[in-house]
Structure formats: structure tokens, C-alpha cells
Amino acid sequence: MSVNVISALNALLIADASGANQSFRWTLGDNGTILLITAAAVGLLGHFLVFRILKEITQRTKSKIDDSLIEHCYRPSQWIIVLLVVRLGFESIYDRKEPDFIGHLAGIVLIILVSWLVVKLTSVLQDYVMTRFRMEEADNLRARKIQTQFRVLKRIVLAVVTILAMGTILITFDKVRQLGTTILASAGIIGIVVGMAAQRTIGTFIAGLQIAFTQPIRLDDVVIVENEWGRIEEITLTYVVVKIWDLRRLVVPITYFIENPFQNWTRQSSDILGTVYLYTDYTIPIDAVRAELSKIVSRTDLWDRKVCALQVTNTTEQTIELRALVSAADASKAWSLRCHTREKLIEFIRNNYPQSLPTVRAQLKPKQRGDSTIDNS
């Protein structure tokens, strides 16, 4: 290292040990610089080797959680180790603490790195929850409950960690600490003002917590919101995203699901009944149509083999209303099953009983002597 570089470092690294009248200057020589760089390199190498060994071990296990831990925690733990090794190396080499401004900066960086590590640990927990409770399963009610709670709680944890990290960093500054004492003296007035200004925000936050624990909606729930059929795609602390059947997204404030009625088709279970209405002539053989309905649903995997019924639910002057009631494992299958059943029943009636399709009858009477009109009925 050149003499100019060493002189520049000597000029920059000045610490105030006990006040304005007591200051000292410390010098950093060639050997010290090399030793600090070597310590950082050793820390990086040691961290790499440890994680490399752990990765080899985790690849032989069936669990995916340890792989997630290695993946998410590698970077933050790496820089934490480097920072700690450099600080310990400095104290060991020079037998003194680093200057105040360097120690202050190192403390701030350490707070940021620890907060980063905590955030990554929540991602590890998320991977565990998503692996342990999969929503791809047919009966995913419990998975939807737990994933909904975890995602909302994760956002709360991230917000709390961020606030605590920022507050801890600010407290390390003496002037900010003095300002905080003054603010706390008038905290009552400030609390009232902030409470009035953030009333709606606080209400939204509480609504998000209520959604997480009472769960009127969950991820992947089938709902009818604003006359739109869709699935709950995302739940945050302030809004909910509903994925509409035609791939549109309906963004609704989270308070909507607390203050307004809506339909949840998968509140207790995902299975649902589907209805098919047909309008035929009075001459239709109902038993034959009922038998055909049973054959139609038994030939498809869309039917869950729980409910299959055909009933006459209404009559008019010209037609009768037939209602086919069938069941399916979820709303999507129920929709497809309804369309399939309707198509096959219409085809069956058209091919086998075309005379029973809706018709309009007219009765013509021969004109009698003296009549001026023909009676139509």
C-alpha cells in the first residue's frame, strides 16, 4: 500500500474518546490492513464451507425445509459473520475499540442485517407452511385456513420488524433520542391527533386481523362479490384480490367483507350442488328422463356420486319445468357437470322423444253456419 493511501486513512480515522478536549488519532499500518482483510476473507471462506457442508447434508434428506433454510439465510448470515469477524479482528489487532463513528456505523449495519435475517426466516416458515399444507389437494379446506392466517400474519411481522429496526436505528443517534424524550412528554396529545387522522387506517388494519382469525374468506375460496363469480387470489391487510372466472381481477377493500353480505361457496366444504333446468311438453316420460340422467352422470368423473335427482318444479300453460340436481366436488367441476348434463339431456329428448319438445297447440273448429270467427285455443 502506498504512503499516500496510509496517510489518507490516518487522516480519516479519528475518534473522540472523551469529549472535545480529549481526542486521539490512531494509525493503521500495512500489517493491520492485511490482517483485517485476511480476517474478512477467513470469515467468508468459513461461512461458505459450513453452508456447503450443510447443503450436502440437506440434499440427502427428504425434508425440503432445511433446503429452504440454507437458501434464504445464506446471504444475511454471510454478511453478519463478516461484520462480526472484522470487529473482533480490529479489537484483537489494535487492543482497543474502533472509533465511535465506525462503531456506530457497524451497529446500524448489524441492525439492518439482523432484520434482514428475521425477514428471511419468515420466508422459511412460509415454505414450510406451503409444503405442509398444499392447496392443490382435493380437500384443501384446512390448507386454505392456515395459509390465509400465515400470509396475513407474515405481513404483520414484516411491518413490525421494519418499524422496530427503524426505531432502533434512530435511537442510536443522541439528538434523536433527546427529541424522542420531548415527543414522549406530549404523547397524549399526539396520540389523539394521530388516532383521529388514522382512524380509517386503523380500522382497516383491525379488519385484516379479523379476517385472518375469524376467516369469513380464505385463499382460493369461491365467492360471489358484486355479482361476480371468482376465487380469492390474494389477501392483504388493506385489500382482497378476487380472480374472476374470465381472468379479470376484482380488487375489494378488506373492510368490504366485514361490512357487506357476500356469498362464500366453500365456507365449510368445497362440494356443491348444481342445477339444470329443462322445459318440455306435458307428454315427456319423466321416469325415462330420470333414468337417463342417472346414466349420464355415472359416466363422467365430474360427478362425486352423492346427489342425482330429477323433479318437476314448475308448470305453465304450455310446458313443464324439469330440474336436474347433481353434485360435484367443487364449483368448477359443478359448472362443467351442469353444462355436460344439460347437453346430454337435450340430446336424449331430441333423439328419443322429439314430440315432447315444447310445442304450441292450436285447436281448429269447423265454422258453423252463423259463426263469424274461428275459435283458436
WOUR-V742830 format. One record per run of one state. SS is the DSSP state (h for helix, s for strand, l for the rest). FROM is the first residue (numbers start at 1). TO is the last residue. If there is no record, write none. Layout:
ss->SS from->FROM to->TO
ss->SS from->FROM to->TO
This chain:
ss->l from->1 to->2
ss->h from->3 to->12
ss->l from->13 to->13
ss->s from->14 to->16
ss->l from->17 to->22
ss->s from->23 to->25
ss->l from->26 to->29
ss->h from->30 to->58
ss->l from->59 to->64
ss->h from->65 to->94
ss->l from->95 to->99
ss->h from->100 to->132
ss->l from->133 to->140
ss->h from->141 to->171
ss->l from->172 to->173
ss->h from->174 to->185
ss->l from->186 to->186
ss->h from->187 to->197
ss->l from->198 to->198
ss->h from->199 to->214
ss->l from->215 to->221
ss->s from->222 to->225
ss->l from->226 to->227
ss->s from->228 to->235
ss->l from->236 to->238
ss->s from->239 to->244
ss->l from->245 to->248
ss->s from->249 to->253
ss->l from->254 to->255
ss->h from->256 to->259
ss->l from->260 to->262
ss->s from->263 to->264
ss->l from->265 to->271
ss->s from->272 to->280
ss->l from->281 to->285
ss->h from->286 to->298
ss->l from->299 to->307
ss->s from->308 to->315
ss->l from->316 to->319
ss->s from->320 to->328
ss->l from->329 to->330
ss->h from->331 to->352
ss->l from->353 to->353
ss->h from->354 to->356
ss->s from->357 to->357
ss->l from->358 to->377
